[in-house]
């Protein structure tokens, strides 16, 4: 049975080096599939909520007002912020695996209850409560799973994998669009939205089984003094990898790190870590997350309104345009994600933000001049968000790898919460700028504002970016518990020798 290291005793371990020397294997594919579904579910939920909104206003359904239907997404996003902050702290305290099982269960319950919302009366309160619960689960997923993926993926693959996983949000959006288009056109209004909300929980039930067989993050275990558990977890991973990839090479003893496990760190202590020890990285993370969230929420949640009011697209047909938009967003991280590991983080993050901002300026000019149709406007957004999506995913990658392991999940949660607040602002502002669709100039200035935000994010990345490509997490941000890094002298008196890798 695994035990914790005695308080104050130091540990010398090869666990991080053993993880980073692994080749890609079936284990990594299985892990990314099981954990990455969180973003698929998020994209699915947001898309379903947007597409079934009109049906919920019908008397044969829930009979909500237009404003009440619009508030469904708001309560879900509020839940995400609460979940990120609450479960982010628990993930750093109790472990990644414990939390990514709990958060998926919370989501499953919340979304399942949404489909069971009774019709009529004041049951819209029940609907809001279930969306809040579902959002809480997904918000917790962001913190726990980004941490787990970064800590268990070998360094040379970390960038492309993290971008691809975050980009699958748009895979969920594609699935949500196809599902709602089919259901809304083939089932009665009172039934179609309920069936749509069951799709996510059905997928979650399948994924729970796969996740149950994943090990805890060995990095988290070793930093919390659980030496034997960490050795057992990494040995289990190595055995799985060797089954498909053959014998693994040995790890040099000078790659070991020496640590003294730290005490739990709360959010106030986290702020001191961010702004006292890593102020430049704090500014970088906030800039990337705020600017992309502002633009995405502004465009994404008002997409159908722009098509309807300015291009006179039938509301029942907006899903087809959205499908193209989602595919463009999904393609970006998948197509160019590898470059974030080869060309480098700083160049690629700043480049994608700047390209997206400049292209948005050009499309805004065309929009103001009335030179675009619904199709060409959508094509413009597909190209713009091909780059913006890769950059936005890299924003999550940045905040998950440039801070110490002991505060990683909480750091992700804090920056996610800050970003969502600015995202709310973007949605609210652009909704007012659209108005009744009679004044293009107001929305034009809104597009310029969004473009300026992305350009600002790109400039900050160019000056403050961290060249983390191919580096171990411990080299990107020294853990708070580390007292000797790889190659730094001899073992301190009283410290344990690392166990030899399998």
N, C-alpha and C positions, 0 to 999 in steps of 0.2 A: 504493500500500500504506500502511495506517495506521501511524503511528509514535507513540511515546510522547513526551511533553514532557520536555525535559531536567530532570534533578533540580534542584530549587530554583527553577525558573522558574515564574512565576505565569501563570494562564490566566484570561481574562475571557470568560464564556460565557452565551449565551441559551438553552442546551439545556433546563434545567428549565422556563423560562417557555414555551418552544415546545411542550413536552409538555403543560403544564397548560392552554394555550389551545385545545387540540384539541376538536372536538365528538365525540360518540360515533359510532362508525363500524363498518363490517364488520371492520376490523382489530382493534378492541377486543373485539368479540364472538368472533372467531377466537382471539385470545390468551387470553381468559378461559376459553373452552372447552378449549383445549389444556392450559392450566396447572391449571385448577380440577379436572381429573379426579383429581388427587392425593387429594382428600378423598373423592371417590366411591370410589376404590380402597380407602382406609382403612376407610370404613364397610362396604364390601363384605367385606373380609377379616375384620374383627372379627365381623360377623354370621355369615358362613359358619363360622368357627371355633366360635362359640357353638352354632349349629344342628346341625352335623355331629358334635359331641362325643359324643353318645350312640351314634351308629353306629360310632365308632372303638373303642368298648368291646366290640363284638361279636366273637366268635371268627372269624366269616366275614369280618371286616374286619381291623383291626390288633390286636384283643384287648387294648387298653390298659385299665388300671385307671381308675376314675373320677377319681382325683387326678391321674393322668398326663395324662388328656384335658384336665382343667382347666388344667394347666400350659402347654398350647399357647399360650393367650392371653398368659400371663405372659412367655414367651420372646419373643413378638412385640412386646410393649410394651417389654421390655428393649432389643430391637433398635432400636425407635423412639428411645429416649433416646440410645443410642450413635450412631445415624445423625444425629440432630439436632446433637449436639455436634461430631462429626467433620466432617460435610459443611457444617455452618454456618460453621465457620472457613474451609473451602476455598471456600465461596461468596463470602465477603468478599474472599478473596485472588485467586481465579481467575476470578470472574465468575458471574453468575446462569445464563446460558444453558449454559455448560459443565457446571454442576452439575445443572441440572434434566434434562439428557439422561442424565448418568451415574446419578443416583439412580433414574430410571425404569427404566433397564437393570438395576440391582441388584435392584430389586423384582421385575422380570419373571423374572430368573433364580431368585431365592429361591422365589417362589410356584410357578413351573413345576416346580422340583425337589420341592416339597412333594407335588404330585400324583403324583410318581414314587416316593414312599417305599415300599420293599419291606415286605411283611407279615412279622410274626412276629419272634421273637428280640429282639435289642436295637436294632432299627432305629428305635425311638422316639427315640433320640439323633439319628439322621439327621433325623427329623421336626422336633425342636426346633431343630437347626442351620439348617434351611431356613426355619423361621419367624423365627429371629433375623435371617437375611439379608434376608428380605422386609421385616421391620420396620425394618431399618437403612435400606433404600431409601426407605420412606415417611417415616421420621423426617427424612431429608435433604431430602425434598420440602417438608416444612413450612417449613424455614428458607429454602431457595433460592427457593421459589415465592411465599411471602408477601412476600418482599423484592421480587421482580420485578414482581408485580402492583401493589404500592404505588408503585413507582418509575415505572411506565409508564402508569398510569391517571390521567387528568386529575383535578385536586384535587376538583372539585365532584361527581364520581361515586365517589370512592375509598371512602367509608364503606359505601354500599349494595352496591357490587361486592364488597368484601372480606367483608362479612357473608354475602352470597349464596353466595360461593365456599366459605367455611368451612362454611356450612349444608348444602352439598351432600354432606357426610359422611352425612347422613341419607337423601339420595337413594341413595347406595350401600347403606345399610342396607335400604332398601325393595327395591332390586334383589336384594340378598343373600337377603332373606327369601323373595321370590317364587321365586328360583332354587332355594333349598334345599327349599322346600315341594314344588316340582314334582319335583325329582330324588329326594328321599328317599321320595316316594310312588310313583315310577315306575321306579326302577332298583334293582338289588341293592345291599345295604349295602356290599359291597366295591368297588363301582364308583361309586356316587352321589357320595361325598365327593371322589373324585379328579376327577370331571368338574366339580364345584363349584369346586374350587381352580384350574381352568384358565380360568374365566370372566374373572378379573382380568387374567392375562397376555395373553389374547386382546384385551381392550380396550386394554391398554398398547401392544401392537404397532401398533394403528391410530393411537394418539396420538403415538407416536414420530415418525411421518412428519410430522404437523402441526407438532409442536414444532421439527422440524429447520428449518423455514422461518421461524421467529421470530427477530427480531434480538436482540442483547444489549441489556441495559438501558443507554440512553445516559447516565443519571445515574451509574451505576456506572463507566462508561468515563471520563466527564469528571472524576470525583473521583479516578481513578487515573492522571490525566495523559494519557489516550489521546484527545487532542483531536480528531484527524482521524477516528478510529473513531467517536467520539460524534457528530460532525457527519454522518458517513455514515449512521449508524443512524437518527438523528432525521430526516434527509432521506428515507430509505427509508420511514419511518412516515408522514411528511407526504404523500409521493407516493401511498401506499396510501389514506390518508384522503381526499385530494383527488379520487381516482378515483370515490369514491362520494358525497362531500359537497360537492364544488365547491371553488373557490378559498378558501384560508385567509386570515384577516386578518393583517396584519403584527404583529410584536412590538416594543414600544417598547424602545429601547436602554437606558433606565434600569432595565429589569427584569433586566439581566445580573448575575451574581454573579462575584466574583473569588476564585480559589482558588490555593493552593499544595498540590499532591498530597502526602498524608501517607504515612508509612511504614506497613507492616503492623502491625496491633494484635492482640496475643494475648489470651487469656482473662483473664490477670492484669491487663493494662492495661484490658480491658473493665470489670472490676469497679471499677477506680478511676474510670472514666468514669461508671459507673452510680451509685456511692455518693458520689463526691466532687462531681461536676458535676450529677447528676440524682437526688439521694436521694429526693425526693418521688415522682418518676416510677418509681423503682425499687420503692418501697413499693407504689405503685399497681399496677404490672404484676404484682408477686408476689401481691398480694392478689386481684386479679381471676382470675389463672390458677390459683392454689391452690384458692380456694373453689369455682370451677366444676368443676375437675377432681375434687375430693373428692366433690362431690354426684353428678356424672355417672357416675363409676366405681362409686360405691356403689349407685346405682339401676340403672344399665344392666346391669352384670354379675350382678346378683342378681334381675333382673326375673322370669325364668322360675321361680326358686326361690320367690319370693313367691307367684306365681300357683299354683304346684303345692302348696306346703305350707299356705298360709293360705286359698286359695280352691278347692283341689282340682281344678285344671284339668289335663286330660290333657296330658302333655309334648308329644305330637304336635300339640296344638292351640295351644300357647303362641305359635307363630309368627303366628297371626292377630291376637292381642292386640298383639304386638310391632309388627305392621304399622301399626296405628293410632297407636301410640306414636311410631314413626319419622316418620309423615306429619305429626304435630303438631310435631315438632322441625324438620322441613324447612320447614313453613309459616311459622314464626316469623320467621326472617331474611328470607325472601322477601317477606312481607306488610308488615313494619314497618321493613325495612332502610333505606328512603328517609328515614325520620324521623331517622336518625342523622346525615344530611347537612343536614336542614332544621331540626328542633327542636334538634339539637345533641348532641354526644357525651356531655357530662357528665350532662345531664338524662336521656337515654335509657338510658345504661349503668346509672346508679344506679337509675332507675325500673324497668328490667327485672329487675335483681337483687333489689330490694326486693319487687316484686310476686310474683316466684317464691318468695321466702322466706316471705312472709306466707301465700300460698296453700298452701304445703307444711305450714305449721303447722295450718291449717284441715283439710286432708286427713288429717293425722296424728291429729287428734282424732277424726275420723270413723272412721279405721281402728281406733283403739284401742277405740272403742265398738261395733265390729262392725257398723257401719251401711252398709258398702260391700260390693258384690259384685265379682266379677272385672271385669265390664263397667264399673261405676261407678268402681272404682279406676283402671282404665285411662283413663276419661274425665277423671278428676282429673289424672292425670299428663300427658295430652295438653294440657290447659289450662296446667298449671304449666310444662311444658317448651316450650310455645309462646313464653313470655317468657324462660325460662332459656336456651333455645337461641340466641335473638337476643343475649342478654347474654354468653353464653359466646363466641360468634363475635366479639363486640365486644372481648372480652379479647384475642384474637389480633390484632385490628385495632390495639388500643392499643399493645401491645408492638412492633408492626411500624412504627409511625409516630412515636412520641414520643422515639426515640433517633437519634443521628446516622447518616447513611447508611453511613459507614465501618465501623460495628459492628452494623448492623441485623440481618444474618443470625445473627451470634453471639448477639445479645441475644434474638432469638426462640428460638434453640436453648437458651439457659440457662434462660429462663422456662418453656419447654416441658418441659425435663428436671425442673425443680423441681416443676412441676405434676403430672407423671406419678408422681413419688415419693409425693406426697400422694394421688394417685389410687389407687395400690397400697394405701395405708393404708385408704382408704375401702372398697375391695372386700373386703379381709381382714376389717375390722371388721364390716361388714354381714353377711358370710357367717356369722360367729359369732353375731350378734344374731338371725339367722333361725333357727338351730339346726334343730330338728325341726318347727317351726311350731306349737308348743304355747303359746308365751308371746308374746302381742302387745305387752305392755308394753315388753319389751326393744327390739323394733324401733321402737316408738313413740318411745322416747328417741333412737334413732338418727335417725329422721326429724327430730326437733326439732334435733338436732345439725347435720344437713345444712341445715335451714332457717336456723339461726343463722349458718352459714358464708356463705350467700348474702346474708343481711341485712348481715353484716359487710362483705362485698365491696361491697354497694350504698352503705353509709355511707362507706367509703373513697373510692369513686368520686365521691360527692357533694362531699366536701371536697377531694380531691386531683386530680379529673378535669381533663383538658386539653381545652380547646375547640379541637379541630383541624379542625372541619368547614369545608370550602371553602378551606382554607389549603394553600399549597404545602408540601411536606415540608421544604424549607429554612427555612420560616417557623415550622414546628412545632418542629423541632430543628435548630439551626444545625450544618451539617457541620463536622467538626474541621478540614477543609482550607480553609474559607472565611476570607478576610481582608477581604472587602468584600461586603456584601449589596446587593440591589437598591436603587437610589436613594441610595447612600452615597458621594457625591462622585465625583471623577474617577479615571481609570485610573492605577494606580500605575506608576512608571517601569519600563519593560522588559516590561510585560504585553502580551499580544496582544489585538487588537481582535476581538470576536466576529464570526463570519461572518454575513451577513444570511440570515434564514430564506427558504426557498423561497417 
